[in-house]
Structures are given as C-alpha cells and as structure tokens.
Amino acid sequence: MTAVLDCRRIRKVFRGNVVLDDLSLVVAQNEVVVLIGASGSGKSTFLRCVNLLEAIDDGTIYLDGDDITDPRVDADGVRRRIGLVFQSYNLFPHLCVLDNVTLAPRRVHGLSVRDARAAAMVLLERIGLAEKAREFPDRLSGGQQQRVAIVRALATSPRLLLLDEVTSALDPELVGEVLDLIRDLKGSTTMVIATHEMAFARQVADRVCFLDAGAIHEQGRPEQVLDFPEQPRTQRFLQRIRS
C-alpha cells in the first residue's frame, strides 16, 4: 500500500479547547476516505491542518513521505500538491468558468494560456459543462458551481483532493450531480471527504472514519461503520441523525 497521506498523532488546540486529539490516519493512493461526525468533531479543522491552513500543535503530517509539518517547509509548495474544495464553492465571481479553472495552472504552475485552456476544456467536457465555459458563476446552478470548483481543484493534478462538506449547501436534487462526479473520480484520485450526508458517505467511500471530540473512534468499510457500528459513540451518533 502506497501512502499518499500519513497523519501521526495530530493535536490541535484552539484557545484551550482540544479540537484534534492524537488523531492518526493513513490514506492510500486512490483511496476515498470519508470523515463523519457531528459539527465540532474536528472534520473541517483536520482538513485545514492537512492543507497547512492551520498549524498543528503536535504530531506529524506526511505527504508522499515528505514531512509537510516541518517548519522549514514551503507551505505554498505543499498546497500546489493538494486540492481543497469548500462547501461555499469560492469561485471568483468576476471570472468565467474557463478562467476560474485555468487560473492556478497558469499563475502557479506556469502553463501557457493555450495548454491550460485545452486541459480545462477536457475536464469541463468530462463533467458535462463544456458549454458553460464562458459563463460566469452567477449564471450556474449550485450543483454546477460545485462541480466547477472540484474541477478547478483537479486542474493542477493534485496528489490529494480534500472536500469539505461539498454537498451541504446544495438542494437535494443537486447533490446527485456532485456525487456522480466524485464517483467518476474514484479509482484515479486520492480523496479525503468530510460530510454530514450518510447516503453520500455510503456511496463514495472506500473507508468511513467516525470522528468525535477530535479523535477517530471507529473506521472501516461503509457498510460496517454505518450499518453495524461497534463503538457506543458511533452508535449514538447514527441513532441521533436517523431519528
């Protein structure tokens, strides 16, 4: 098993509150790991720590074997290897879809305008939005905007894709659009996904991890964790969201 992400005993404290508590997680190449748990369990903070948007207080994070938590590391260089997508899309409203997708490949990775646009059109064609390339974000549905945000993250060919509650801002009928895209990426993209949607977790995950109080209390195949949880904390969480 080739580990793309290897997090060892991660600890994060905000104003005296322990948000991540001795959290360890290894993610293999092309594996899809889904994080579940109540709001405040540490899912989003963990993703932000992996992308170096938050500094950890203890522990080590390795990306492809490189210690990215070493103080001497170039954080921007690390972020070029990681794609991060938030629930709020964060598309640039003044740029059309094509320019949103090509911005990082051109500005950060040095691709020519021609090469960046050609690669972007391949990605947009793949998700059925090539005809929207010249549209601005406010002309797209929420599902379309989220798919563009994911494609923008993929445009830099990241080693790791982090998705933070990417369906929570969408109407239920639009969730399927994003789900279809993530299903299409399975097997070729290493992903860590935080979500409140259990059906979403069941359909996309290779492995589900239940977080509570900043620690992983149970993990396994989706059908095992979601249908036959072994830990009392996991059982109580699933009972609450199903009642």
N, C-alpha and C positions, 0 to 999 in steps of 0.2 A: 504494500500500500504506500503510495507516494503522498506525503502530507503537504498540502498547499498551505494550510493554516494550522499552527500548533500554539495554543494558548496554555500557559502553565501557571496555575495558582494566581490568577489575576485578582487584585484587590483595588477597589476604588472607593474613596470616601469623600462625600460632599458635606461640608460644614458639620462634621462629627457623625454624619449618618453613613453607615456602610451600605454602599449601593451594589458593589460586586464583592463577593466574599469567597476567596480561594477558588475561583472558577477556572476549571481546566476543560479544554475542548480541542480535539484534533479533527480536522476536516480533510478528507482525502480528495485527490484530484477528481473533478467532475461529480463529486458528491453534492447532494442537495440536503442541507441540514436546516430544519425549521425550528425556531425557538417559540415556545408558547409560554403563557403565564399571565397573571393579572397585571394591570397597569401598575408601574412602580416596581416590577420584579427585577428590572435590570436589563431587559432585552435591548432597548434602544441605546442605553449607555454602553453596553458591551460592543455594539456595532460601531459606535463613535470612537471607542477606545481602539478597536482594530484599525480604523481608518486614521488614527492619530489626531482626531479632532478633540479628544480628551486625553490627558496624560494619566497613566495608571500610577498608583501609589506603591504597588509591589507586584512582583511576578514578571513574566517574560512572554512576549509575543513573537513568534517566528513566522515569516512568510517565505515559503520555499527555502527554508533552512536559515534564512537571514534574520538576525535579531533586530527587529524594527523598533524595539523599545530602547535600544542603546541611545544615550543622549547625543552621541555623535552622528546619528543617522540623519540623512536629508529627508525630512518629512514630506516635502513636495515630491521627491523622487519616489518615495513609497506610495503616495497617493496616485501616482501615474500608473501603478500596477494594480490598483483596486478601484472598482466602480461602486459608487454608493448612490442609491435612489431612495428618496424620502416620499412620504405619503402626499406631500403638497406639490409634487411634480417639479417645482423650481425651474421651469423653463423660462428663458429670457423672453419677456413679452414683446420686445422690440425687434426680435429676430424671427424669421420664418423657420419652419420646421427644418429645412435643409441646413440653414446656418446654425441652428441650435446643435444639430448633430455633428457638424464639421468643425465647430469652434475649437474644441480640445485637440482633435487630431492635427489641426493647422497650427494653433498657438503653442501647444505644449509639446507635441511630438514632431513638429516640423514638416508635416506632409504638405505637398503642394495643394493649391485650391482644386486643381483638376483631379488629383488622386483622392483627396479627401471626399470630394463630391461623388466620385464614382463609387467609392466604398460605401458611402452613406446611402446612395440610391439602391445598392444591393440589399442593405439592411432594411430600408423602408419598403422595398418590394417584398421582402421576406415576410413582413408583418402586415402587408396589405395596405400600406399608407403612402405608396409612391406618388399617388395622385394628389396627396396633401403636402407635397414637398415645399411648395411656395406659399402655403397658408400660414397665418400667424396663430399662435396658441389659442387666442380667444375665439377662433373660428372652429376649434375642435371640441369634441365631447371630452368628458373627464377620462373615459377609458382610452380614447385616442391620445390624450396628453400623457397619460401614464405610460402607454406603450412607447411613445416618442422618448420619454425620459429614460426608460430602460434601454432603448436603442442608443440613445446618446451615451449612456454609460458603457455600452458594448463597443462603441465605435473606436475606443482606444485599445481594444483587445485585452481587457484586464485579466490578470491571473485569478482574481477573486471578485465576485459580484455580491454586494451586500444590499439587501432590500428591506427597508424599514416600514412596515405597515402599508405596503403599496396599494392595498385594496380598501383600506378603511375609509377613505374619503369618497369612494365610488358608490353610486346607486347599485343595488344588487344585480340588475340586468347588465351592468357594465363590467362586473367582476370577471365574468367569463372571458372577456377579451384579453385581460391581463393574464388570466390563468392559462389560456391557450398559448400565449407567448412563452410563459415560463415552462410549460410542458414541452414546447418546441426546443427550448434551450437545454433540457435535461439530457445528460449524457455527453455534453460538449462544454459545459460551463460549470465551474465550481461556485456554489451559491450558499450563503447563509441568509435566511429569511426570518424576520420577526413578524408575527401575525397574531391577531385575535380570532381569526377565522379558522375554526377547526376543520370545516369541509375543505377549505383551501389547503391546510396543512396535510390532510389525508391524501389529497390528490397529487401533490407535487413533491412531498418529502421522501427521501431515502431513509432519513432518520429524524425523529422528533425528540427535542430536548425540552423538558419542563423546568422552567426557572421559578424560583420562589426566594425572596429575600436575597437576591443576588447570587444564588448558587444553583447549580444543576442538581435536581433531586431524583430525576428519572430520565432515561433516554432509551430509545430502541426504535424498532420498526413502527410506522404509524399505527398499524392495526393493533400492535401490542400496547403501546402507550395510551392510545385513545379509547380502545375498547376493553382492554384488560390491564389497567394500571395497577401496579403493585404497591406503590407508596401511598400512605394515607393523605399526604399533601396533594398529590396528583389527583387522587380520587375526589377529594373535597372540591378542588378547583373545577374539575369536569362536571361534577354534580351541580355546582353553582351556575355555570354557564348554560347548562341544559335545562335548568328548572324554570 
